[in-house]
Amino acid sequence: MCKGKKLVKCGNNIIDCGGDRYITEWINPTAYASYQIVKESIPLAKRWQQEYVAYGYPLEHHLIYAIWGWVNKNISYKYDDRYPDYWNDVGETYSDRWGDCEDSAIACTSAVENFMRDNSKVKLAIGYVIMEGQLYGHAWCYYDSSVFNKRVVLECTYDDYVPPTTYIEGVRYHPTVVVSSREWQVVCNCTWCQEMLNYLHGDDLREKMNWKRVEIRPEFKEARRLTWYERLKNKVF
């Protein structure tokens, strides 16, 4: 399953990558930008842990919400009217400080995976959102929260932080595919989602409804995520 992107910005230069990339490669926890987003989110996570100490939430939860808030606060939403839609890497979004829904959601997922040992808790979702009775193509993040005991939505097109004591349920969200850096899953094959799958890849994907695991990329550095996990566990920053 691929999403095309042949041109990538590097400073003032445009690099031709010469082809498509596997959809899991859009989630890049080892990117320097992913590391920086986590680093810049830690002060807020620590402050929230003190402010909401009565709730007993783990620091991991506060940091996920802080990363989500960082993306909403620092990445301005800008509609992308280019065709085909241009997907930004986390580094481009971090540098530009603007993007549309999938750019922000990719950045959020990449940053969360940078510090989490268990990358199954937060995933990029691509599908539709229902607004005023109409379906619109959209991308967001899902968070399987042990704090709330449910899957909640991390909507990455807001313009401010969301307190870690509240959550958004996904009643208006209709996912087609959920993606992490290691695997992806088709979660719906309705008529609308078939159109989304055709956009992402093509007709040959529509019958593939099971988990598809991919080999971890050679540059995937488990050590960096493990480092952040150990810092969280030992509360050392």
Number of C-alpha atoms within 10 A of each C-alpha: 16 16 19 19 17 14 15 16 13 10 9 6 9 11 12 11 11 10 11 13 15 13 19 22 18 23 26 24 29 20 17 14 22 25 21 14 24 25 15 13 22 19 14 17 22 16 13 20 21 12 10 14 11 8 11 10 16 14 18 17 17 23 24 28 26 28 26 29 25 22 29 24 18 18 25 19 19 13 10 14 9 7 6 10 13 19 22 22 23 27 18 19 22 22 12 13 16 20 23 23 23 23 27 33 30 27 31 33 33 30 30 28 27 31 29 23 18 12 18 16 18 26 28 27 29 26 23 21 20 14 10 6 8 8 15 13 15 18 27 27 25 24 20 16 16 12 13 11 8 12 17 19 21 28 21 28 22 18 15 15 16 19 13 20 14 10 17 13 13 15 10 14 20 22 24 22 22 21 24 25 24 19 18 21 17 22 17 17 18 11 9 15 22 18 17 21 23 13 14 17 18 14 12 10 14 18 10 11 13 10 11 12 11 12 7 13 11 6 7 15 14 14 13 17 22 16 15 22 18 16 13 18 12 9 11 8 11
